[in-house]
Amino acid sequence: MAKDKIDTTENKIEAKVRDVQGHVKDAAGGLTGDIGLQLEGKFDQFAGHAQEDFADLYEEGESAVEKAVTFVRDKPLLSLGIVSVVGVLLGWLFFPRRSRS
């Protein structure tokens, strides 16, 4: 695995651990009446869920990029045609022709 890629499995494990720690802190704060500890637990739960969601999105984005790269490798001329058409359409959209009076 390349160094610049995120290890999503490790991220998901860390997220679950943080979520469980948050549940424990929340419960302990509820039992002792410590609102600060409860709040810290809620924050840890939220952070764990957010970290896990980020790992899921990263995996989905990574697979989409891999599909695009495979498509370009398999059909380079079609890819070039698609990019050319999109470029022309964007050119017409952002740089309309000026009428000569």
C-alpha positions as CSV (number, residue, x, y, z in Angstrom):
1,M,0.0,0.0,0.0
2,A,1.3,3.5,-0.9
3,K,2.3,5.8,1.9
4,D,-0.1,8.5,0.8
5,K,-3.2,6.2,1.0
6,I,-5.3,6.0,4.1
7,D,-5.6,2.6,5.8
8,T,-9.4,2.5,6.1
9,T,-9.4,-0.7,8.1
10,E,-7.2,0.9,10.8
11,N,-9.3,4.0,10.7
12,K,-12.5,2.0,11.2
13,I,-11.0,0.2,14.2
14,E,-9.9,3.4,15.8
15,A,-13.4,4.9,15.2
16,K,-15.1,1.9,16.9
17,V,-12.7,2.1,19.8
18,R,-13.4,5.9,20.2
19,D,-17.2,5.2,19.9
20,V,-17.0,2.5,22.7
21,Q,-14.9,4.8,24.9
22,G,-17.6,7.5,24.3
23,H,-20.3,5.1,25.4
24,V,-18.4,4.2,28.6
25,K,-17.7,7.9,29.4
26,D,-21.3,8.8,28.8
27,A,-22.6,6.0,31.1
28,A,-20.0,6.7,33.8
29,G,-21.0,10.4,33.7
30,G,-24.6,9.5,33.9
31,L,-24.0,7.3,36.9
32,T,-21.9,9.8,38.8
33,G,-23.8,12.9,37.7
34,D,-20.7,14.4,36.0
35,I,-22.2,16.4,33.1
36,G,-18.7,17.2,31.8
37,L,-17.8,13.5,31.5
38,Q,-21.1,12.8,29.8
39,L,-20.5,15.6,27.3
40,E,-17.0,14.3,26.6
41,G,-18.5,10.8,26.0
42,K,-21.0,12.2,23.6
43,F,-18.3,14.1,21.7
44,D,-16.2,10.9,21.5
45,Q,-19.2,9.0,20.1
46,F,-19.8,11.7,17.5
47,A,-16.1,11.8,16.5
48,G,-16.0,8.0,16.2
49,H,-19.0,8.0,13.9
50,A,-17.6,10.8,11.8
51,Q,-14.2,9.0,11.5
52,E,-16.0,5.8,10.4
53,D,-18.1,7.7,7.8
54,F,-15.0,9.4,6.4
55,A,-13.3,6.0,6.0
56,D,-16.4,4.7,4.1
57,L,-16.5,7.8,1.8
58,Y,-12.8,7.4,1.2
59,E,-13.2,3.8,0.1
60,E,-16.1,4.7,-2.2
61,G,-14.1,7.6,-3.8
62,E,-11.1,5.4,-4.2
63,S,-13.1,2.7,-6.0
64,A,-14.6,5.4,-8.3
65,V,-11.2,6.7,-9.2
66,E,-10.0,3.1,-9.9
67,K,-13.0,2.6,-12.2
68,A,-12.2,5.8,-14.1
69,V,-8.5,4.9,-14.5
70,T,-9.5,1.4,-15.8
71,F,-11.9,3.0,-18.3
72,V,-9.2,5.4,-19.6
73,R,-6.7,2.6,-19.9
74,D,-9.2,0.3,-21.7
75,K,-10.6,3.0,-24.0
76,P,-8.2,5.8,-24.5
77,L,-9.7,7.3,-27.7
78,L,-13.2,7.3,-26.3
79,S,-11.9,9.0,-23.2
80,L,-10.2,11.6,-25.2
81,G,-13.4,12.2,-27.2
82,I,-15.4,12.6,-24.0
83,V,-12.9,15.0,-22.5
84,S,-12.8,17.0,-25.8
85,V,-16.6,17.4,-26.0
86,V,-16.8,18.4,-22.3
87,G,-14.1,20.9,-22.9
88,V,-15.9,22.5,-25.8
89,L,-19.1,22.6,-23.9
90,L,-17.5,24.3,-20.9
91,G,-15.8,26.7,-23.3
92,W,-19.1,27.7,-24.8
93,L,-20.7,28.0,-21.4
94,F,-18.0,30.1,-19.7
95,F,-16.7,32.0,-22.7
96,P,-19.6,32.9,-25.0
97,R,-18.9,34.4,-28.4
98,R,-19.2,38.1,-28.6
99,S,-21.5,39.5,-31.3
100,R,-19.8,41.8,-33.7
101,S,-21.8,44.9,-34.4
